[in-house]
């Protein structure tokens, strides 16, 4: 029997470099770390493989600190699927060989020639497959080292950088939808205005003038040629503006968003070329859409590409003052850097992963809130004029504070903090002071957005971490109260028929996280928390003030806890209409909450029985002797 030779596609040529940060031991010893997985060479030689930061539970399979390693693991999974498909194909072929052959239906000469041609075509296809696999795997190693070269342009190789990005970031393929047609200019301006008011106000990654000029060019107002980036910019704004207004993955807003992103991807090879500012802007737009459509795009992969592009262009460091002659250019690169920085911090925190780069490696001033704004064209002026930078600056400042304590508590080391209470109280005090800097002109939608960020941050930094293993009783009370306050605010927002600000699938992850922390503290301190006993915080002369308890209603804590669990489940169920993954979060939370709900119901029943037992019996008492509120009952 003829034995099939192994295809060279099964063993691609690996030329992968791995530019990663040093592990904790090498960083502490100030020695060079090669970043190998599962343990670096230095840790391996010293017999401390288990202590290498890349081999502990924090960086388990699927959550590697090496971005390249996560791409490699994705390739490994795809290779296993290919091998399984080939084995299935081989077994079917063997079954066909065992079938009896009918010699009366021999193929004629034409069929033989067709078979030969098919075999030649198949061999050529396999060669192309081998070349593409080798090239794809080889290119992964140069993402950080050579990301600003032109080697990925289509003129230099068949493997464009856009294909590489989409291969890593695509989950499900974008479906081929109906025939494309531009919306009316009125509809287009409504989508643009929604994007400017709710998303651009937080992430000003391009100038408003460029967007408005793109509208004029596409709708042939100024009669000039439309660039590839202008098509990408406008179509992605349409996609984000549509998807952000969606309430279900079956409504027209979601379908329109999917159609627009599919249209924009036709220009991916031209706009995702490394070494240009437009590439970073294009990546951020695709990233924003991915946060609204996790079924088709992986935001974790995309933020990795965007951060590498920022670092490769040097935007993570302000240029020397003598080179800062062009103020407009400096302001734009600062805004672009902080947009990517904010997204990286936010995405890493909701996924409990490490940041793409540390704060120690960066030095960029905040963009100026009073820099001259670009004036929009007269033919396409937004309703509210140029956007202020105040809202975005508030977000940048919060992300910087979050980045500090997240790196300290989760990324620096596993050694316990000397005074964890003082540290967390100081962090909460810093964030409280930030919340008091809101301007009076801040729209209510963004005030609610930032209030939610603040409550989420309180719960996150007070919860157990790598450096704070146990939480004080007062800290558990704070987590309990802040979790309830968070759900009281996000529950009505999630059910509002009109989506405002920029709420994404990551908010479903935040709800799940807050819910998990709420259940954890309630399981450990049920009697204290449900009885309403508030422990006194220990305050010393040198300690910062303890975080204040939020305002609470007059309901008892059993009822408040029951309502909070209900709000968490209903919010995840509402988000499940938009994102399938939220349904999995709901199922997981319901399993965790089942024993807590049963305990709360038992407490409620016992309390009701106690009230019935203790209630006075007025049977047989003359009406004139009854209390006033019982003398005139009517039914």
Secondary structure, 3 states (H helix, E strand, C coil): CCCCCCCHHHCCCCCCCCCCCCCHHHHHHCCCCCCCCCCCHHHHHCCCHHHCCCCCHHHCCCCCCCHHHHHHHHHHHHHHHHHHHHHHHHHHHHHHHHCCCCHHHCCCHHHHHHHHHHHHHHHHHHHHHHHHHHHHHHHHCCCCCCCCCCCCCCCCCCCCHHHHHHHHHECCCCCCCCCCCCCCHHHHHHHHHHHHHHHHCCCCCCCHHHHHHHHHHHCCCCCCCCCHHHHHHHHHHHHHHHHCCCCCCCCHHHHHHHHHHHHHHHHHHHHCCCCCHHHHHHHHHHHHHHHHCCCCECHHHHHHHHHHHHHHCCCCECCCHHHCCCHHHHHHHHHHHHHHHHHHHHHHHHCCCCCCCCHHHCECCCCCCCCCCCCCCHHHCCCCCCCCCHHHHHHHHHHHHHHHHHHHHHHCCCCCCCCHHHHHHHHHHHHHHHHCCCCCCCCHHHHHHHHHHHHHHHHHHHCCCCCCCCCCHHHHHHHHHHHHHHHHHHHHHHHCCCCCCCCCHHHHHHHHHHHHHHHHHHHHCHHHHHCCCCCCCCCCCCCCCCCCCCCCCCCCHHHHHHHHHHHHHHHHHHHHCCCHHHHHHHHHHHHHHHHHHHHHHHHHHHHHHHHHHHCCCCCCCCHHHCCHHHHCCCC
